[in-house]
Amino acid sequence: MQLPITYLFVPGNRPERFDKAFAAGAGAIVLDLEDAVVPADKARARDAIADWFPARAEYAERVVVRTNDTQSAWFGDDLALLKEVGVTQVMLPKTEWPAQIARVIGAMASPPRVLPLIETARGVRNVDEIAAAEGVQRLVFGTLDYAVDLDLSGDETGLIYPSGRIAIASRCAELAAPVAGVTPGIDDEARIAADFAFARAFGFGAKLCIHPRQVAVIHAACRPSAAEKDWAERVLAAAAASDGAVQLDGKMIDRPVVLKAQAILARCTDSA
C-alpha cells in the first residue's frame, strides 16, 4: 500500500471541515483530539468523529485519528471511541515506550496501524524499540513539542540528532520513511519547502500539514525536476543496454546509481 506524502490535521470539534479536508488533496487527514481541541470540547470532538466516521467508509483508509496522550485524562475515552467506530489508523502523541503502543493495540477488536509521535527526549532515546513495536506503521517527528521538551533555541541544527535517529530507526525496523513535523507558517511557502527539504536530507518521506494550502507545496517538493527525471531515465537506459560496467556523462553507473534512478522515477509516480 502506498502511504501518504501529506497528513492534514483537522480539529476534531470542527466536523464541517472533515469532508472539505479531502478536497485539499492530502494523502490522509488527521482528525485531531489533542492539541487542536481545548479540554472543554474533547467530548464534543469525540462525538463528532463518532457521527461522521461510520458513514464515510470510502474514506476509511485515508483517515487517521490523533488521540490525546496516554497519560492524559481523556485517553481512556479516546480508546473507547477508536474501538466503537473501528478506526484503522491512530496517531499516538508523546510516545516514549512500546507499552503505550501495546495499550492501543490491545484495546481494539481489530488492531489498528499506529503512527507514534516522537516528540520528547525519552521518545528519541527509545526510538529503536518504538519503531520495532508490533502494529507500528511509520514514525512521526513532533518537532514543535520536541523543541519545547528540550528548550531548543529555534536553530534547526537542534533537530539534526533526533531526525537522524528517527530515520535510522525507521529503516532498521523496515518501516516506511518517517513523517516530518509541522511548519507553523501557513502562507510561507518557501519556509514550508525548506523545512521539508531539511527533513528529506535525513530520509523523511512525508510531512504533517496544518492548512490545506501547505499540501500542494509538499507534493510539488516531492516531484523530481525535469532534469532529475531525464537523468534517471538515461541511467536506466544505459544500464539496460550493457551487461557490465557502463559510464554516463563521464561517471560510472553502478548498482547504487541505478537504485537512485529507480527511486527518482518512483517518486514521479508517487507524487503525481
C-alpha positions as CSV (number, residue, x, y, z in Angstrom):
1,M,0.0,0.0,0.0
2,Q,1.3,3.4,-1.0
3,L,1.5,5.6,2.1
4,P,0.7,9.3,2.1
5,I,3.1,12.1,1.5
6,T,0.9,14.6,3.3
7,Y,-1.1,14.3,6.6
8,L,-3.5,17.2,7.0
9,F,-4.7,18.0,10.6
10,V,-8.4,18.9,11.1
11,P,-9.7,19.8,14.6
12,G,-12.0,17.0,15.8
13,N,-14.5,19.6,17.0
14,R,-14.9,21.1,13.5
15,P,-16.9,18.4,11.7
16,E,-17.9,20.8,9.0
17,R,-14.3,20.7,7.8
18,F,-13.9,16.9,7.7
19,D,-15.2,16.4,4.2
20,K,-13.7,19.6,2.9
21,A,-10.3,18.5,4.0
22,F,-10.2,15.7,1.4
23,A,-10.7,18.3,-1.4
24,A,-7.2,19.7,-0.5
25,G,-5.6,16.6,-2.0
26,A,-3.8,15.4,1.2
27,G,-2.9,11.8,1.3
28,A,-4.6,11.5,4.7
29,I,-6.5,13.7,7.1
30,V,-5.8,13.6,10.8
31,L,-8.8,14.1,12.9
32,D,-7.3,15.7,16.0
33,L,-8.4,15.1,19.5
34,E,-5.3,16.5,21.1
35,D,-3.7,20.0,20.6
36,A,-6.4,21.4,18.3
37,V,-9.2,20.8,20.8
38,V,-9.5,22.6,24.1
39,P,-10.4,20.5,27.2
40,A,-14.0,21.7,27.3
41,D,-14.5,20.4,23.7
42,K,-12.9,17.0,24.0
43,A,-16.2,15.1,24.4
44,R,-17.9,17.1,21.6
45,A,-14.9,16.2,19.3
46,R,-15.3,12.5,20.0
47,D,-19.0,12.7,19.3
48,A,-18.4,14.5,16.0
49,I,-16.0,11.8,14.9
50,A,-18.3,9.0,16.1
51,D,-21.1,10.5,14.0
52,W,-19.1,11.2,10.9
53,F,-16.7,8.2,10.5
54,P,-19.0,5.3,10.2
55,A,-20.8,6.9,7.3
56,R,-17.6,7.5,5.4
57,A,-16.4,4.0,4.6
58,E,-14.9,5.2,1.3
59,Y,-12.5,7.5,3.4
60,A,-11.5,4.9,6.0
61,E,-8.0,4.2,4.6
62,R,-7.3,7.9,4.4
63,V,-8.4,8.8,8.0
64,V,-6.1,8.9,11.0
65,V,-7.2,9.9,14.4
66,R,-4.8,11.6,16.8
67,T,-5.7,10.7,20.3
68,N,-4.7,12.5,23.5
69,D,-1.5,11.2,25.1
70,T,-1.7,8.1,27.2
71,Q,-1.1,10.0,30.5
72,S,-4.0,12.4,29.9
73,A,-7.4,12.3,31.5
74,W,-9.0,11.8,28.1
75,F,-7.1,8.9,26.7
76,G,-9.4,6.2,28.0
77,D,-12.4,7.8,26.3
78,D,-10.4,8.2,23.1
79,L,-9.7,4.5,23.1
80,A,-13.4,3.7,23.6
81,L,-14.1,5.9,20.5
82,L,-11.5,4.1,18.4
83,K,-13.0,0.8,19.2
84,E,-16.6,1.9,18.8
85,V,-16.1,3.3,15.2
86,G,-13.4,0.9,14.0
87,V,-10.7,3.5,13.3
88,T,-7.9,1.7,11.4
89,Q,-5.0,4.3,11.8
90,V,-4.1,6.0,15.1
91,M,-1.5,8.8,15.7
92,L,-0.2,8.4,19.3
93,P,1.3,11.6,20.8
94,K,4.1,11.6,23.3
95,T,5.2,8.1,22.5
96,E,8.1,7.1,24.8
97,W,7.7,3.4,25.4
98,P,6.5,0.4,23.3
99,A,3.9,-0.4,26.1
100,Q,1.9,2.7,25.1
101,I,1.5,1.3,21.6
102,A,0.6,-2.1,23.0
103,R,-2.1,-0.4,25.0
104,V,-3.7,0.9,21.9
105,I,-3.4,-2.4,20.0
106,G,-4.8,-4.3,23.0
107,A,-7.9,-2.1,23.3
108,M,-9.1,-2.7,19.7
109,A,-11.1,-5.6,18.3
110,S,-9.1,-5.2,15.0
111,P,-5.6,-3.9,15.7
112,P,-5.1,-0.6,14.1
113,R,-1.9,0.7,12.4
114,V,-0.2,3.1,14.8
115,L,1.8,6.2,13.9
116,P,3.8,7.0,17.1
117,L,4.7,10.7,17.5
118,I,8.3,11.0,18.7
119,E,8.3,14.4,20.4
120,T,10.3,14.1,23.7
121,A,13.8,13.2,24.7
122,R,12.6,9.9,26.1
123,G,10.9,9.1,22.8
124,V,14.2,9.7,20.9
125,R,16.2,7.7,23.4
126,N,13.8,4.7,23.0
127,V,13.0,5.2,19.3
128,D,14.6,1.9,18.2
129,E,12.2,-0.1,20.5
130,I,9.3,2.0,19.5
131,A,9.9,1.5,15.8
132,A,10.2,-2.3,16.3
133,A,6.9,-2.5,18.3
134,E,4.1,-4.6,16.8
135,G,1.5,-2.5,15.0
136,V,3.7,0.5,14.1
137,Q,3.1,1.7,10.5
138,R,5.6,4.6,10.5
139,L,7.2,7.1,12.9
140,V,6.2,10.8,13.1
141,F,8.5,13.5,14.4
142,G,6.7,16.1,16.6
143,T,9.3,18.8,16.1
144,L,7.5,21.6,18.0
145,D,6.8,19.6,21.2
146,Y,10.4,18.2,21.0
147,A,11.7,21.7,20.9
148,V,9.7,22.6,24.0
149,D,10.8,19.5,25.8
150,L,14.5,20.3,25.3
151,D,14.1,24.1,25.4
152,L,15.7,24.4,22.0
153,S,16.8,27.8,20.7
154,G,14.9,27.6,17.5
155,D,18.0,26.9,15.3
156,E,17.2,23.9,13.2
157,T,20.6,22.3,14.0
158,G,18.9,21.2,17.2
159,L,16.8,18.8,15.1
160,I,19.7,17.1,13.4
161,Y,20.3,14.4,16.0
162,P,16.7,13.3,16.6
163,S,16.0,13.5,12.8
164,G,18.9,11.1,12.1
165,R,17.8,8.8,15.0
166,I,14.2,8.6,13.8
167,A,15.1,8.0,10.2
168,I,17.7,5.3,11.0
169,A,15.3,3.6,13.5
170,S,12.6,3.5,10.8
171,R,15.0,1.9,8.2
172,C,16.3,-0.7,10.7
173,A,12.7,-1.7,11.5
174,E,11.8,-1.8,7.8
175,L,9.2,0.9,8.2
176,A,8.2,3.4,5.6
177,A,10.1,6.7,5.7
178,P,9.1,8.8,8.7
179,V,6.8,11.8,8.7
180,A,8.3,15.3,9.3
181,G,6.7,17.8,11.7
182,V,4.5,20.8,11.0
183,T,5.6,24.2,9.7
184,P,3.6,26.8,11.7
185,G,3.7,29.5,9.0
186,I,0.6,28.7,6.9
187,D,1.4,31.0,4.0
188,D,5.2,30.9,3.9
189,E,5.7,28.5,1.0
190,A,9.4,29.0,1.0
191,R,9.7,28.0,4.7
192,I,7.4,25.0,4.2
193,A,9.5,23.8,1.3
194,A,12.8,24.5,3.2
195,D,11.6,22.6,6.2
196,F,10.6,19.6,4.1
197,A,14.0,19.7,2.2
198,F,15.7,19.7,5.6
199,A,13.7,16.6,6.6
200,R,14.3,14.9,3.3
201,A,18.0,15.2,3.8
202,F,17.7,12.7,6.6
203,G,15.4,10.4,4.7
204,F,11.9,11.6,5.8
205,G,9.3,10.9,3.1
206,A,6.2,12.7,4.3
207,K,5.1,15.8,6.3
208,L,2.4,16.9,8.6
209,C,0.3,19.9,7.4
210,I,-1.9,22.3,9.4
211,H,-3.6,24.0,6.5
212,P,-4.8,22.9,3.1
213,R,-2.5,25.5,1.4
214,Q,0.5,23.5,2.6
215,V,-0.5,20.3,0.9
216,A,0.3,21.4,-2.7
217,V,3.7,22.8,-1.6
218,I,4.8,19.4,-0.2
219,H,3.5,17.4,-3.2
220,A,5.4,19.8,-5.5
221,A,8.5,19.4,-3.5
222,C,8.3,15.7,-3.8
223,R,8.1,15.7,-7.6
224,P,11.5,15.3,-9.2
225,S,12.5,18.0,-11.6
226,A,12.5,17.5,-15.3
227,A,16.3,17.3,-15.2
228,E,16.2,14.6,-12.5
229,K,13.7,12.6,-14.4
230,D,15.7,12.9,-17.6
231,W,18.9,11.8,-15.8
232,A,17.1,8.8,-14.2
233,E,15.7,7.6,-17.5
234,R,19.1,7.9,-19.2
235,V,20.8,6.0,-16.3
236,L,18.3,3.1,-16.6
237,A,18.5,3.0,-20.4
238,A,22.3,2.9,-20.2
239,A,22.3,0.2,-17.6
240,A,19.8,-1.9,-19.5
241,A,21.9,-1.7,-22.7
242,S,25.0,-3.1,-21.0
243,D,25.9,-6.3,-19.3
244,G,28.9,-4.8,-17.5
245,A,30.2,-1.6,-16.2
246,V,29.0,1.5,-18.1
247,Q,29.6,5.2,-17.9
248,L,27.2,8.1,-18.4
249,D,28.2,11.7,-18.5
250,G,31.7,10.7,-17.5
251,K,30.6,8.9,-14.4
252,M,30.4,5.2,-13.6
253,I,27.0,3.7,-13.3
254,D,26.9,1.0,-10.6
255,R,24.1,-0.5,-8.5
256,P,23.6,2.4,-6.1
257,V,23.3,4.8,-9.0
258,V,20.7,2.5,-10.7
259,L,18.8,2.3,-7.4
260,K,18.8,6.1,-7.0
261,A,17.5,6.4,-10.6
262,Q,14.7,3.9,-9.9
263,A,13.8,5.8,-6.7
264,I,13.5,9.1,-8.6
265,L,11.2,7.6,-11.2
266,A,9.1,6.0,-8.4
267,R,8.7,9.5,-6.8
268,C,7.3,10.7,-10.2
269,T,4.5,8.2,-9.8
270,D,4.0,8.5,-6.0
271,S,3.6,12.3,-6.1
272,A,1.6,12.5,-9.3
